[in-house]
Amino acid sequence: MKLGARQSIFSSYGNRCHHKMKEFGFDAVDYSIDGESNGMTEDAFDSKILFQKALMEDAGVIPHQVHGPWRYPPHDETEEARAERMDVMKRSLRGTALLGCRYWVIHPLMPFGSKSDGDFAEFWKINLDFFKALLPTAKQYGITICFENMPMRSLSISPVPKTLEFINEINDENFQFCLDTGHCWIRGMKPGDAVRMAGKYLKVLHVHDNEQLPDPHRVPGEGTIDWDDFMAALHETNFDGVLSLECKLNEYLTDLDLDTRFKRLKEVANTLLAKKTKNFSTFFEKILRLIQKILTTQRNILKSDPFRLCRNR
């Protein structure tokens, strides 16, 4: 399993951020493309993406996932607003393809705001219609849309089971699941259980911790998530993607210099990966013990009665 992180975590290093990611052992990048032109021409927009791609290639890291457009508070209440969202998302998908990235992460539209479903049937239909209309663009560029679970307690689509229900209704190989561990835990579900429930739909991870309070994006181990169970679940479901950290460092070991803080962050990530390795090893140890037990039984049978196996044929 590769180790990745949100590029913005390393933003203090400027254009050297990818080299620093590689130096500290992070091989995969979670990059954001909001799709806004911000007055740029399409050529200028493309050049900005290609510049980031060149920086990643020079550092020896890969673009594993892209964060799609997200504005807060959301403004998806009118057809005109949703048409504007469609345009920036299509531009973001094109930028993702230019970057050479396969996975594009997106949140649901929130036509009634982030604090209410409003008319839930209408909320559901608006999202279904919107993402079904966006899918041909994703397919054109060979990109998989990864629908992310949300932390908002007032949105019924936020819990993982409901997010997966939506993905299942879309029913397309280019529309899969991004599990955000912090959002999951805020809604009261263990991330390990979410991994098991998602199964084959799980393609992308956003890994961070909390204490089931507002979304602080803490470093794993700084909150109350059961990381042993989470890593065990990744093993059980044969997840072979990227363990991608999406934590904030503004309150993490602030008495230390920046390089030392990232070294500590890598140690935390290594601890998580070791949990999976330990579980993986334990599984095979059990298999080997079972095989040894069977072989020992067969040897004992042969010693006591060399012709017994022949008679039983």
Helices and strands as residue ranges (DSSP letters): E 2-6, G 7-16, H 17-23, E 28-32, H 42-59, E 62-67, H 79-99, E 103-106, H 120-140, E 144-148, H 160-170, E 175-180, H 181-186, H 191-198, G 199-201, E 202-206, H 227-236, E 242-245, H 258-304, H 308-311
